[in-house]
Amino acid sequence: MDFIDYYNVLGLVRTATADDIKKAYRKLAKQYHPDANPNDDTAKKKFQQINEANEVLSDTNNRKKYDKYGKDWQHSEAYEQQARQQRQYSQQFDTNGSNGDFSDFFSSMFGGGSARRNTSKQKGQDLSASFQLNLSDVFKTHQQTITINGKNIRITVPAGTEDGQAIRIKGFGQDGLNAGAAGDLILTFKINNDTFFKRIGNDLQIIQEIDLYTALLGGDIEINTLHGKLKLKVKPETQNNTKIRLKSKGFPAYKQDDIFGDLYVTYLVKLPIGISEKEKSLFEELKEIANN
């Protein structure tokens, strides 16, 4: 994955406080939110970067790793473990009785000195990475190409993938020692909601406005779903906040073909504004009828 300067994304300097990070994130997230920038791919990408930057910099431990290792911060555990192994081997095999250094370690490991060599196979360290996707992206199974340590990896993202879900990709971690097997890549998906729907498991929720007259008299309306446009018949005398369920019009179940959750539609009755004198008179007449 390409390196992103998270401080620059949030418009901050490296000495920024936790409060500075929180304020910058809230301001930018509101500015670039997909709801405020419909059909704007540039704003959508910026919103993803803002969320990613906040996720790293607002976490004290992750921020320390990022400040120390930069673009390789997600591999910090592997580097630190390797450094510990280097110090251990250096102290164990240093024939001069000194603490040794990294060059002594590599010399003893690869035949450049008189020290005894450790030839046992060691599996490489696992690596961790996150991958940003939109909710609309995981509505259908599709393929993506990611780049880790200069290697292109083609992965299949199943429909129904959830935020925080992780997969293990064998053999794409750190190289092993002494012909040992490579470690694995632990890839965690970060799902940004670029839709007007609220996802709860495999179910979706949406608020749909209807006018007063349709609520009172009933009628047909059209709504947008992830499955396409749907026509609904509103019953007469529908109350505000009435909720209906559309079976199997929700989100796909993970790795279960043709299984979908439900879509819950909550009606929000919108009162008319700017009514004419004639309309006002008719409402007064209805009021009198209702009170008699």
C-alpha positions, 0 to 999 in steps of 0.5 A: 500500500502507498505511504500516507503522511497521516499528520499531513492528511489531518493538517497537523504537525508531529507535536500535535496533542491528542486533543488537536488530533480529535478536533482536526478529525471531527472538522475534516470528517464533517467536511468530506463525509460522503453524505455532504459530497454525494458522487464526489470520488475525490471527497470519498477518497479523502474521507477514507484517508482521514478515517485511517489517519485518525485511527492510527494517530488517536491510538497512543501505541500505534502513533508511537510505532508510526512516529518511529517506523514511518511507512513501515509502522505496521511491521514494527513488531517484526522489526523489533523481534528481529532486533532482539534476535540479532542482539541475542545471537550477537551476545551468544556467539561474539567470540571477543567477549564484547556486546557485538553489533549487527555487522558481527551478527550477520557475519556469524550468521552468513559465514563471515567470521569464526563464530558458530552459525545457527542453521535451524529453520525459522518461520518468518514473522507474521505481518498485519495490515488494514485495507479500506473499503466502502460498504457499497464495495462489499455488497458483491463479491469482487477482487482487489489487488493490494501491494505489501512490501513491493508484492502485488497480492490478488485477493477475493473480497466476499460479499457481506464482509464486515468492518474489522473482519480479518483474513490470513494470507499465507506466505506473504509475511516476513521471509523466514531464516535459514530457508524457513517458511515465510510468515503470513499476512493478517489483513483487516478490513476497514469498512466505511459507510458511503450509503444512506443505510445503517447496517446492523449485521445483515439487516439495513435500516433507512428513514424515508420521508413521505408527505402528509397527504400520502400518509393520510390517504395512502399511495405509491412511493419509490425508494432506493435500495442496494438492490435497485429501485423499489415501489412501495404502497403506503397504507392510508392513515400511516402514522409517523415513525411507522416501520415496515420490513422488506424481506431479503432486501438487506445486506448479503450474508458472508459467504452464503450465496443468495442469503440476504438480511432484511431492509427496515424502512421507517416513515417520516411524515413531512408536514407541508410548509408555505400553505396557501390561504385556501389550503389553510381554510380547508385545514380549518374546516377539517379541524372543525369536522374532527372536533364535532 
